[in-house]
Amino acid sequence: MTKQDFIDWRTNPTTKEVFNLLRQYIEGLQAELGQSAGIDPLDDRRKTGAIQAYKDILDIEYEGESQE
């Protein structure tokens, strides 16, 4: 993938919509944790992990050309 391919992907309307949905999911999970943290530690960990995974996707950056 070239840097331009990455830029095209990041600016694609579908990608932007997916990223907006991920931000909404993060906000929703954070709100849930704010109201129910500590009641079910396993569920807290699941929500925290999902939040981090979504943030990792949102923070993805171009790292150079791949071999494809």
mmJSON file of the N, C-alpha and C atoms, coordinates in Angstrom:
{"data_MODEL":{"atom_site":{
"group_PDB":["ATOM","ATOM","ATOM","ATOM","ATOM","ATOM","ATOM","ATOM","ATOM","ATOM","ATOM","ATOM","ATOM","ATOM","ATOM","ATOM","ATOM","ATOM","ATOM","ATOM","ATOM","ATOM","ATOM","ATOM","ATOM","ATOM","ATOM","ATOM","ATOM","ATOM","ATOM","ATOM","ATOM","ATOM","ATOM","ATOM","ATOM","ATOM","ATOM","ATOM","ATOM","ATOM","ATOM","ATOM","ATOM","ATOM","ATOM","ATOM","ATOM","ATOM","ATOM","ATOM","ATOM","ATOM","ATOM","ATOM","ATOM","ATOM","ATOM","ATOM","ATOM","ATOM","ATOM","ATOM","ATOM","ATOM","ATOM","ATOM","ATOM","ATOM","ATOM","ATOM","ATOM","ATOM","ATOM","ATOM","ATOM","ATOM","ATOM","ATOM","ATOM","ATOM","ATOM","ATOM","ATOM","ATOM","ATOM","ATOM","ATOM","ATOM","ATOM","ATOM","ATOM","ATOM","ATOM","ATOM","ATOM","ATOM","ATOM","ATOM","ATOM","ATOM","ATOM","ATOM","ATOM","ATOM","ATOM","ATOM","ATOM","ATOM","ATOM","ATOM","ATOM","ATOM","ATOM","ATOM","ATOM","ATOM","ATOM","ATOM","ATOM","ATOM","ATOM","ATOM","ATOM","ATOM","ATOM","ATOM","ATOM","ATOM","ATOM","ATOM","ATOM","ATOM","ATOM","ATOM","ATOM","ATOM","ATOM","ATOM","ATOM","ATOM","ATOM","ATOM","ATOM","ATOM","ATOM","ATOM","ATOM","ATOM","ATOM","ATOM","ATOM","ATOM","ATOM","ATOM","ATOM","ATOM","ATOM","ATOM","ATOM","ATOM","ATOM","ATOM","ATOM","ATOM","ATOM","ATOM","ATOM","ATOM","ATOM","ATOM","ATOM","ATOM","ATOM","ATOM","ATOM","ATOM","ATOM","ATOM","ATOM","ATOM","ATOM","ATOM","ATOM","ATOM","ATOM","ATOM","ATOM","ATOM","ATOM","ATOM","ATOM","ATOM","ATOM","ATOM","ATOM","ATOM","ATOM","ATOM","ATOM","ATOM","ATOM","ATOM"],
"id":[1,2,3,4,5,6,7,8,9,10,11,12,13,14,15,16,17,18,19,20,21,22,23,24,25,26,27,28,29,30,31,32,33,34,35,36,37,38,39,40,41,42,43,44,45,46,47,48,49,50,51,52,53,54,55,56,57,58,59,60,61,62,63,64,65,66,67,68,69,70,71,72,73,74,75,76,77,78,79,80,81,82,83,84,85,86,87,88,89,90,91,92,93,94,95,96,97,98,99,100,101,102,103,104,105,106,107,108,109,110,111,112,113,114,115,116,117,118,119,120,121,122,123,124,125,126,127,128,129,130,131,132,133,134,135,136,137,138,139,140,141,142,143,144,145,146,147,148,149,150,151,152,153,154,155,156,157,158,159,160,161,162,163,164,165,166,167,168,169,170,171,172,173,174,175,176,177,178,179,180,181,182,183,184,185,186,187,188,189,190,191,192,193,194,195,196,197,198,199,200,201,202,203,204],
"type_symbol":["N","C","C","N","C","C","N","C","C","N","C","C","N","C","C","N","C","C","N","C","C","N","C","C","N","C","C","N","C","C","N","C","C","N","C","C","N","C","C","N","C","C","N","C","C","N","C","C","N","C","C","N","C","C","N","C","C","N","C","C","N","C","C","N","C","C","N","C","C","N","C","C","N","C","C","N","C","C","N","C","C","N","C","C","N","C","C","N","C","C","N","C","C","N","C","C","N","C","C","N","C","C","N","C","C","N","C","C","N","C","C","N","C","C","N","C","C","N","C","C","N","C","C","N","C","C","N","C","C","N","C","C","N","C","C","N","C","C","N","C","C","N","C","C","N","C","C","N","C","C","N","C","C","N","C","C","N","C","C","N","C","C","N","C","C","N","C","C","N","C","C","N","C","C","N","C","C","N","C","C","N","C","C","N","C","C","N","C","C","N","C","C","N","C","C","N","C","C","N","C","C","N","C","C"],
"label_atom_id":["N","CA","C","N","CA","C","N","CA","C","N","CA","C","N","CA","C","N","CA","C","N","CA","C","N","CA","C","N","CA","C","N","CA","C","N","CA","C","N","CA","C","N","CA","C","N","CA","C","N","CA","C","N","CA","C","N","CA","C","N","CA","C","N","CA","C","N","CA","C","N","CA","C","N","CA","C","N","CA","C","N","CA","C","N","CA","C","N","CA","C","N","CA","C","N","CA","C","N","CA","C","N","CA","C","N","CA","C","N","CA","C","N","CA","C","N","CA","C","N","CA","C","N","CA","C","N","CA","C","N","CA","C","N","CA","C","N","CA","C","N","CA","C","N","CA","C","N","CA","C","N","CA","C","N","CA","C","N","CA","C","N","CA","C","N","CA","C","N","CA","C","N","CA","C","N","CA","C","N","CA","C","N","CA","C","N","CA","C","N","CA","C","N","CA","C","N","CA","C","N","CA","C","N","CA","C","N","CA","C","N","CA","C","N","CA","C","N","CA","C","N","CA","C","N","CA","C","N","CA","C","N","CA","C","N","CA","C"],
"label_alt_id":[null,null,null,null,null,null,null,null,null,null,null,null,null,null,null,null,null,null,null,null,null,null,null,null,null,null,null,null,null,null,null,null,null,null,null,null,null,null,null,null,null,null,null,null,null,null,null,null,null,null,null,null,null,null,null,null,null,null,null,null,null,null,null,null,null,null,null,null,null,null,null,null,null,null,null,null,null,null,null,null,null,null,null,null,null,null,null,null,null,null,null,null,null,null,null,null,null,null,null,null,null,null,null,null,null,null,null,null,null,null,null,null,null,null,null,null,null,null,null,null,null,null,null,null,null,null,null,null,null,null,null,null,null,null,null,null,null,null,null,null,null,null,null,null,null,null,null,null,null,null,null,null,null,null,null,null,null,null,null,null,null,null,null,null,null,null,null,null,null,null,null,null,null,null,null,null,null,null,null,null,null,null,null,null,null,null,null,null,null,null,null,null,null,null,null,null,null,null,null,null,null,null,null,null],
"label_comp_id":["MET","MET","MET","THR","THR","THR","LYS","LYS","LYS","GLN","GLN","GLN","ASP","ASP","ASP","PHE","PHE","PHE","ILE","ILE","ILE","ASP","ASP","ASP","TRP","TRP","TRP","ARG","ARG","ARG","THR","THR","THR","ASN","ASN","ASN","PRO","PRO","PRO","THR","THR","THR","THR","THR","THR","LYS","LYS","LYS","GLU","GLU","GLU","VAL","VAL","VAL","PHE","PHE","PHE","ASN","ASN","ASN","LEU","LEU","LEU","LEU","LEU","LEU","ARG","ARG","ARG","GLN","GLN","GLN","TYR","TYR","TYR","ILE","ILE","ILE","GLU","GLU","GLU","GLY","GLY","GLY","LEU","LEU","LEU","GLN","GLN","GLN","ALA","ALA","ALA","GLU","GLU","GLU","LEU","LEU","LEU","GLY","GLY","GLY","GLN","GLN","GLN","SER","SER","SER","ALA","ALA","ALA","GLY","GLY","GLY","ILE","ILE","ILE","ASP","ASP","ASP","PRO","PRO","PRO","LEU","LEU","LEU","ASP","ASP","ASP","ASP","ASP","ASP","ARG","ARG","ARG","ARG","ARG","ARG","LYS","LYS","LYS","THR","THR","THR","GLY","GLY","GLY","ALA","ALA","ALA","ILE","ILE","ILE","GLN","GLN","GLN","ALA","ALA","ALA","TYR","TYR","TYR","LYS","LYS","LYS","ASP","ASP","ASP","ILE","ILE","ILE","LEU","LEU","LEU","ASP","ASP","ASP","ILE","ILE","ILE","GLU","GLU","GLU","TYR","TYR","TYR","GLU","GLU","GLU","GLY","GLY","GLY","GLU","GLU","GLU","SER","SER","SER","GLN","GLN","GLN","GLU","GLU","GLU"],
"label_asym_id":["A","A","A","A","A","A","A","A","A","A","A","A","A","A","A","A","A","A","A","A","A","A","A","A","A","A","A","A","A","A","A","A","A","A","A","A","A","A","A","A","A","A","A","A","A","A","A","A","A","A","A","A","A","A","A","A","A","A","A","A","A","A","A","A","A","A","A","A","A","A","A","A","A","A","A","A","A","A","A","A","A","A","A","A","A","A","A","A","A","A","A","A","A","A","A","A","A","A","A","A","A","A","A","A","A","A","A","A","A","A","A","A","A","A","A","A","A","A","A","A","A","A","A","A","A","A","A","A","A","A","A","A","A","A","A","A","A","A","A","A","A","A","A","A","A","A","A","A","A","A","A","A","A","A","A","A","A","A","A","A","A","A","A","A","A","A","A","A","A","A","A","A","A","A","A","A","A","A","A","A","A","A","A","A","A","A","A","A","A","A","A","A","A","A","A","A","A","A","A","A","A","A","A","A"],
"label_entity_id":["1","1","1","1","1","1","1","1","1","1","1","1","1","1","1","1","1","1","1","1","1","1","1","1","1","1","1","1","1","1","1","1","1","1","1","1","1","1","1","1","1","1","1","1","1","1","1","1","1","1","1","1","1","1","1","1","1","1","1","1","1","1","1","1","1","1","1","1","1","1","1","1","1","1","1","1","1","1","1","1","1","1","1","1","1","1","1","1","1","1","1","1","1","1","1","1","1","1","1","1","1","1","1","1","1","1","1","1","1","1","1","1","1","1","1","1","1","1","1","1","1","1","1","1","1","1","1","1","1","1","1","1","1","1","1","1","1","1","1","1","1","1","1","1","1","1","1","1","1","1","1","1","1","1","1","1","1","1","1","1","1","1","1","1","1","1","1","1","1","1","1","1","1","1","1","1","1","1","1","1","1","1","1","1","1","1","1","1","1","1","1","1","1","1","1","1","1","1","1","1","1","1","1","1"],
"label_seq_id":[1,1,1,2,2,2,3,3,3,4,4,4,5,5,5,6,6,6,7,7,7,8,8,8,9,9,9,10,10,10,11,11,11,12,12,12,13,13,13,14,14,14,15,15,15,16,16,16,17,17,17,18,18,18,19,19,19,20,20,20,21,21,21,22,22,22,23,23,23,24,24,24,25,25,25,26,26,26,27,27,27,28,28,28,29,29,29,30,30,30,31,31,31,32,32,32,33,33,33,34,34,34,35,35,35,36,36,36,37,37,37,38,38,38,39,39,39,40,40,40,41,41,41,42,42,42,43,43,43,44,44,44,45,45,45,46,46,46,47,47,47,48,48,48,49,49,49,50,50,50,51,51,51,52,52,52,53,53,53,54,54,54,55,55,55,56,56,56,57,57,57,58,58,58,59,59,59,60,60,60,61,61,61,62,62,62,63,63,63,64,64,64,65,65,65,66,66,66,67,67,67,68,68,68],
"pdbx_PDB_ins_code":[null,null,null,null,null,null,null,null,null,null,null,null,null,null,null,null,null,null,null,null,null,null,null,null,null,null,null,null,null,null,null,null,null,null,null,null,null,null,null,null,null,null,null,null,null,null,null,null,null,null,null,null,null,null,null,null,null,null,null,null,null,null,null,null,null,null,null,null,null,null,null,null,null,null,null,null,null,null,null,null,null,null,null,null,null,null,null,null,null,null,null,null,null,null,null,null,null,null,null,null,null,null,null,null,null,null,null,null,null,null,null,null,null,null,null,null,null,null,null,null,null,null,null,null,null,null,null,null,null,null,null,null,null,null,null,null,null,null,null,null,null,null,null,null,null,null,null,null,null,null,null,null,null,null,null,null,null,null,null,null,null,null,null,null,null,null,null,null,null,null,null,null,null,null,null,null,null,null,null,null,null,null,null,null,null,null,null,null,null,null,null,null,null,null,null,null,null,null,null,null,null,null,null,null],
"Cartn_x":[0.848,0.0,0.897,0.588,1.338,0.72,1.458,0.939,-0.338,-0.374,-1.57,-2.754,-2.511,-3.579,-4.148,-3.241,-3.667,-4.494,-4.037,-4.768,-6.142,-6.186,-7.468,-8.412,-7.887,-8.702,-9.207,-8.327,-8.709,-9.745,-9.706,-10.63,-11.875,-11.961,-13.123,-14.355,-15.497,-16.704,-17.117,-16.919,-17.264,-16.358,-15.064,-14.121,-14.484,-14.8,-15.174,-16.407,-17.384,-18.597,-18.289,-17.455,-17.061,-16.347,-15.458,-14.745,-15.702,-16.697,-17.706,-18.471,-18.816,-19.505,-18.625,-17.336,-16.424,-16.363,-16.338,-16.337,-17.624,-18.751,-20.023,-20.002,-19.45,-19.337,-18.492,-17.376,-16.499,-17.268,-17.963,-18.734,-19.783,-20.465,-21.485,-20.905,-19.8,-19.168,-18.629,-18.077,-17.583,-18.733,-19.858,-21.032,-21.517,-21.551,-21.954,-21.012,-19.721,-18.746,-18.911,-19.235,-19.435,-20.593,-21.558,-22.728,-22.672,-21.871,-21.934,-20.587,-19.523,-18.193,-18.166,-17.578,-17.423,-18.494,-19.612,-20.688,-20.3,-19.74,-19.328,-17.938,-16.892,-15.521,-15.201,-15.757,-15.503,-16.081,-17.278,-17.896,-17.122,-16.635,-15.811,-14.574,-13.922,-12.721,-13.064,-14.199,-14.619,-14.839,-15.541,-15.817,-14.535,-13.652,-12.383,-11.54,-11.518,-10.777,-11.348,-12.674,-13.313,-12.98,-13.041,-12.696,-11.277,-10.344,-8.95,-8.786,-9.469,-9.386,-9.918,-11.048,-11.608,-10.664,-10.058,-9.102,-7.882,-7.43,-6.294,-6.607,-7.829,-8.228,-8.262,-8.859,-8.955,-7.585,-6.606,-5.274,-4.301,-4.799,-3.905,-3.234,-1.957,-1.186,-0.454,-0.07,0.696,2.097,2.552,3.869,4.797,4.54,5.419,4.75,5.364,4.783,4.891,3.823,3.837,4.395,4.55,5.116,4.054,2.823,1.753,1.767],
"Cartn_y":[-1.167,0.0,1.234,2.148,3.394,4.385,5.447,6.478,7.08,7.257,7.806,6.842,5.529,4.551,4.705,4.881,5.038,6.313,7.395,8.662,8.519,7.86,7.644,6.84,5.82,4.997,5.818,6.61,7.413,8.468,8.982,10.043,9.521,8.224,7.619,7.814,8.182,8.394,7.179,5.99,4.783,4.647,4.877,4.818,5.858,7.066,8.123,7.733,7.106,6.688,5.592,4.639,3.577,4.189,5.138,5.776,6.546,7.196,7.891,6.899,5.747,4.719,4.212,4.026,3.58,4.605,5.884,6.934,6.876,6.624,6.494,5.278,4.165,2.966,3.257,3.965,4.312,5.149,6.162,7.017,6.217,5.326,4.508,3.586,2.939,2.043,2.81,3.99,4.798,5.234,5.563,5.947,4.763,3.587,2.383,2.13,2.247,2.028,3.061,4.281,5.333,5.046,4.283,3.993,2.639,1.71,0.35,-0.26,0.516,-0.026,-0.646,-1.818,-2.505,-3.537,-3.468,-4.432,-5.799,-5.804,-7.044,-6.837,-7.181,-6.927,-7.539,-8.702,-9.328,-8.468,-7.955,-7.084,-5.768,-5.259,-4.044,-4.256,-5.404,-5.702,-5.822,-6.451,-6.592,-5.212,-4.36,-3.014,-2.204,-2.297,-1.572,-2.057,-3.363,-3.928,-3.473,-3.439,-2.98,-1.515,-0.706,0.714,0.854,0.123,0.218,-0.271,-1.346,-1.857,-0.834,-0.205,0.822,2.003,2.402,3.516,3.157,1.914,1.476,1.61,1.271,1.402,2.877,3.704,5.133,5.796,5.284,5.884,5.299,4.443,3.798,4.843,4.629,5.563,4.807,5.521,4.945,4.615,3.387,2.953,2.52,2.952,2.592,1.606,1.402,0.54,-0.926,-1.674,-3.115,-3.832,-5.119,-5.926,-6.41,-5.956,-6.417,-5.687],
"Cartn_z":[0.0,0.0,0.0,-0.872,-0.917,0.064,0.313,1.201,0.618,-0.692,-1.327,-1.177,-1.297,-1.07,0.341,1.3,2.687,2.857,2.277,2.359,1.718,0.563,-0.112,0.78,1.427,2.326,3.507,4.112,5.278,4.926,3.714,3.329,2.62,2.408,1.768,2.649,2.069,2.868,3.709,3.192,3.957,5.17,4.978,6.093,7.137,6.698,7.639,8.442,7.788,8.491,9.508,9.126,10.064,11.262,11.033,12.133,13.037,12.446,13.258,14.13,13.566,14.357,15.495,15.228,16.277,17.409,17.054,18.085,18.91,18.257,18.977,19.904,19.428,20.268,21.501,21.296,22.417,23.438,22.957,23.867,24.627,23.937,24.584,25.64,25.312,26.275,27.477,27.234,28.345,29.249,28.656,29.453,30.284,29.677,30.416,31.585,31.328,32.402,33.505,33.121,34.115,35.057,34.58,35.395,36.089,35.545,36.094,36.454,36.405,36.708,38.101,38.164,39.44,39.723,39.031,39.26,38.707,37.506,36.854,36.266,37.01,36.547,35.185,34.898,33.597,32.474,32.664,31.673,31.564,32.684,32.665,31.792,31.948,31.163,29.681,29.375,27.984,27.357,28.071,27.554,27.406,28.386,28.332,27.162,26.942,25.809,24.477,24.383,23.144,22.885,23.917,23.765,23.237,23.815,23.37,21.935,21.584,20.214,19.222,19.541,18.662,18.541,19.641,19.6,18.753,18.849,18.04,16.551,16.174,14.771,14.377,15.223,14.913,14.81,15.542,15.587,14.568,13.685,12.722,11.841,11.577,10.789,9.684,8.678,7.564,8.058,7.74,8.211,7.077,5.894,4.78,3.847,2.719,1.697,2.087,1.785,2.035,0.819,0.941,-0.139,-1.119,-0.987,-1.877,-3.187],
"occupancy":[1.0,1.0,1.0,1.0,1.0,1.0,1.0,1.0,1.0,1.0,1.0,1.0,1.0,1.0,1.0,1.0,1.0,1.0,1.0,1.0,1.0,1.0,1.0,1.0,1.0,1.0,1.0,1.0,1.0,1.0,1.0,1.0,1.0,1.0,1.0,1.0,1.0,1.0,1.0,1.0,1.0,1.0,1.0,1.0,1.0,1.0,1.0,1.0,1.0,1.0,1.0,1.0,1.0,1.0,1.0,1.0,1.0,1.0,1.0,1.0,1.0,1.0,1.0,1.0,1.0,1.0,1.0,1.0,1.0,1.0,1.0,1.0,1.0,1.0,1.0,1.0,1.0,1.0,1.0,1.0,1.0,1.0,1.0,1.0,1.0,1.0,1.0,1.0,1.0,1.0,1.0,1.0,1.0,1.0,1.0,1.0,1.0,1.0,1.0,1.0,1.0,1.0,1.0,1.0,1.0,1.0,1.0,1.0,1.0,1.0,1.0,1.0,1.0,1.0,1.0,1.0,1.0,1.0,1.0,1.0,1.0,1.0,1.0,1.0,1.0,1.0,1.0,1.0,1.0,1.0,1.0,1.0,1.0,1.0,1.0,1.0,1.0,1.0,1.0,1.0,1.0,1.0,1.0,1.0,1.0,1.0,1.0,1.0,1.0,1.0,1.0,1.0,1.0,1.0,1.0,1.0,1.0,1.0,1.0,1.0,1.0,1.0,1.0,1.0,1.0,1.0,1.0,1.0,1.0,1.0,1.0,1.0,1.0,1.0,1.0,1.0,1.0,1.0,1.0,1.0,1.0,1.0,1.0,1.0,1.0,1.0,1.0,1.0,1.0,1.0,1.0,1.0,1.0,1.0,1.0,1.0,1.0,1.0,1.0,1.0,1.0,1.0,1.0,1.0],
"B_iso_or_equiv":[0.0,0.0,0.0,0.0,0.0,0.0,0.0,0.0,0.0,0.0,0.0,0.0,0.0,0.0,0.0,0.0,0.0,0.0,0.0,0.0,0.0,0.0,0.0,0.0,0.0,0.0,0.0,0.0,0.0,0.0,0.0,0.0,0.0,0.0,0.0,0.0,0.0,0.0,0.0,0.0,0.0,0.0,0.0,0.0,0.0,0.0,0.0,0.0,0.0,0.0,0.0,0.0,0.0,0.0,0.0,0.0,0.0,0.0,0.0,0.0,0.0,0.0,0.0,0.0,0.0,0.0,0.0,0.0,0.0,0.0,0.0,0.0,0.0,0.0,0.0,0.0,0.0,0.0,0.0,0.0,0.0,0.0,0.0,0.0,0.0,0.0,0.0,0.0,0.0,0.0,0.0,0.0,0.0,0.0,0.0,0.0,0.0,0.0,0.0,0.0,0.0,0.0,0.0,0.0,0.0,0.0,0.0,0.0,0.0,0.0,0.0,0.0,0.0,0.0,0.0,0.0,0.0,0.0,0.0,0.0,0.0,0.0,0.0,0.0,0.0,0.0,0.0,0.0,0.0,0.0,0.0,0.0,0.0,0.0,0.0,0.0,0.0,0.0,0.0,0.0,0.0,0.0,0.0,0.0,0.0,0.0,0.0,0.0,0.0,0.0,0.0,0.0,0.0,0.0,0.0,0.0,0.0,0.0,0.0,0.0,0.0,0.0,0.0,0.0,0.0,0.0,0.0,0.0,0.0,0.0,0.0,0.0,0.0,0.0,0.0,0.0,0.0,0.0,0.0,0.0,0.0,0.0,0.0,0.0,0.0,0.0,0.0,0.0,0.0,0.0,0.0,0.0,0.0,0.0,0.0,0.0,0.0,0.0,0.0,0.0,0.0,0.0,0.0,0.0],
"pdbx_formal_charge":[null,null,null,null,null,null,null,null,null,null,null,null,null,null,null,null,null,null,null,null,null,null,null,null,null,null,null,null,null,null,null,null,null,null,null,null,null,null,null,null,null,null,null,null,null,null,null,null,null,null,null,null,null,null,null,null,null,null,null,null,null,null,null,null,null,null,null,null,null,null,null,null,null,null,null,null,null,null,null,null,null,null,null,null,null,null,null,null,null,null,null,null,null,null,null,null,null,null,null,null,null,null,null,null,null,null,null,null,null,null,null,null,null,null,null,null,null,null,null,null,null,null,null,null,null,null,null,null,null,null,null,null,null,null,null,null,null,null,null,null,null,null,null,null,null,null,null,null,null,null,null,null,null,null,null,null,null,null,null,null,null,null,null,null,null,null,null,null,null,null,null,null,null,null,null,null,null,null,null,null,null,null,null,null,null,null,null,null,null,null,null,null,null,null,null,null,null,null,null,null,null,null,null,null],
"auth_seq_id":[1,1,1,2,2,2,3,3,3,4,4,4,5,5,5,6,6,6,7,7,7,8,8,8,9,9,9,10,10,10,11,11,11,12,12,12,13,13,13,14,14,14,15,15,15,16,16,16,17,17,17,18,18,18,19,19,19,20,20,20,21,21,21,22,22,22,23,23,23,24,24,24,25,25,25,26,26,26,27,27,27,28,28,28,29,29,29,30,30,30,31,31,31,32,32,32,33,33,33,34,34,34,35,35,35,36,36,36,37,37,37,38,38,38,39,39,39,40,40,40,41,41,41,42,42,42,43,43,43,44,44,44,45,45,45,46,46,46,47,47,47,48,48,48,49,49,49,50,50,50,51,51,51,52,52,52,53,53,53,54,54,54,55,55,55,56,56,56,57,57,57,58,58,58,59,59,59,60,60,60,61,61,61,62,62,62,63,63,63,64,64,64,65,65,65,66,66,66,67,67,67,68,68,68],
"auth_comp_id":["MET","MET","MET","THR","THR","THR","LYS","LYS","LYS","GLN","GLN","GLN","ASP","ASP","ASP","PHE","PHE","PHE","ILE","ILE","ILE","ASP","ASP","ASP","TRP","TRP","TRP","ARG","ARG","ARG","THR","THR","THR","ASN","ASN","ASN","PRO","PRO","PRO","THR","THR","THR","THR","THR","THR","LYS","LYS","LYS","GLU","GLU","GLU","VAL","VAL","VAL","PHE","PHE","PHE","ASN","ASN","ASN","LEU","LEU","LEU","LEU","LEU","LEU","ARG","ARG","ARG","GLN","GLN","GLN","TYR","TYR","TYR","ILE","ILE","ILE","GLU","GLU","GLU","GLY","GLY","GLY","LEU","LEU","LEU","GLN","GLN","GLN","ALA","ALA","ALA","GLU","GLU","GLU","LEU","LEU","LEU","GLY","GLY","GLY","GLN","GLN","GLN","SER","SER","SER","ALA","ALA","ALA","GLY","GLY","GLY","ILE","ILE","ILE","ASP","ASP","ASP","PRO","PRO","PRO","LEU","LEU","LEU","ASP","ASP","ASP","ASP","ASP","ASP","ARG","ARG","ARG","ARG","ARG","ARG","LYS","LYS","LYS","THR","THR","THR","GLY","GLY","GLY","ALA","ALA","ALA","ILE","ILE","ILE","GLN","GLN","GLN","ALA","ALA","ALA","TYR","TYR","TYR","LYS","LYS","LYS","ASP","ASP","ASP","ILE","ILE","ILE","LEU","LEU","LEU","ASP","ASP","ASP","ILE","ILE","ILE","GLU","GLU","GLU","TYR","TYR","TYR","GLU","GLU","GLU","GLY","GLY","GLY","GLU","GLU","GLU","SER","SER","SER","GLN","GLN","GLN","GLU","GLU","GLU"],
"auth_asym_id":["A","A","A","A","A","A","A","A","A","A","A","A","A","A","A","A","A","A","A","A","A","A","A","A","A","A","A","A","A","A","A","A","A","A","A","A","A","A","A","A","A","A","A","A","A","A","A","A","A","A","A","A","A","A","A","A","A","A","A","A","A","A","A","A","A","A","A","A","A","A","A","A","A","A","A","A","A","A","A","A","A","A","A","A","A","A","A","A","A","A","A","A","A","A","A","A","A","A","A","A","A","A","A","A","A","A","A","A","A","A","A","A","A","A","A","A","A","A","A","A","A","A","A","A","A","A","A","A","A","A","A","A","A","A","A","A","A","A","A","A","A","A","A","A","A","A","A","A","A","A","A","A","A","A","A","A","A","A","A","A","A","A","A","A","A","A","A","A","A","A","A","A","A","A","A","A","A","A","A","A","A","A","A","A","A","A","A","A","A","A","A","A","A","A","A","A","A","A","A","A","A","A","A","A"],
"auth_atom_id":["N","CA","C","N","CA","C","N","CA","C","N","CA","C","N","CA","C","N","CA","C","N","CA","C","N","CA","C","N","CA","C","N","CA","C","N","CA","C","N","CA","C","N","CA","C","N","CA","C","N","CA","C","N","CA","C","N","CA","C","N","CA","C","N","CA","C","N","CA","C","N","CA","C","N","CA","C","N","CA","C","N","CA","C","N","CA","C","N","CA","C","N","CA","C","N","CA","C","N","CA","C","N","CA","C","N","CA","C","N","CA","C","N","CA","C","N","CA","C","N","CA","C","N","CA","C","N","CA","C","N","CA","C","N","CA","C","N","CA","C","N","CA","C","N","CA","C","N","CA","C","N","CA","C","N","CA","C","N","CA","C","N","CA","C","N","CA","C","N","CA","C","N","CA","C","N","CA","C","N","CA","C","N","CA","C","N","CA","C","N","CA","C","N","CA","C","N","CA","C","N","CA","C","N","CA","C","N","CA","C","N","CA","C","N","CA","C","N","CA","C","N","CA","C","N","CA","C","N","CA","C","N","CA","C","N","CA","C"],
"pdbx_PDB_model_num":[1,1,1,1,1,1,1,1,1,1,1,1,1,1,1,1,1,1,1,1,1,1,1,1,1,1,1,1,1,1,1,1,1,1,1,1,1,1,1,1,1,1,1,1,1,1,1,1,1,1,1,1,1,1,1,1,1,1,1,1,1,1,1,1,1,1,1,1,1,1,1,1,1,1,1,1,1,1,1,1,1,1,1,1,1,1,1,1,1,1,1,1,1,1,1,1,1,1,1,1,1,1,1,1,1,1,1,1,1,1,1,1,1,1,1,1,1,1,1,1,1,1,1,1,1,1,1,1,1,1,1,1,1,1,1,1,1,1,1,1,1,1,1,1,1,1,1,1,1,1,1,1,1,1,1,1,1,1,1,1,1,1,1,1,1,1,1,1,1,1,1,1,1,1,1,1,1,1,1,1,1,1,1,1,1,1,1,1,1,1,1,1,1,1,1,1,1,1,1,1,1,1,1,1]
}}}
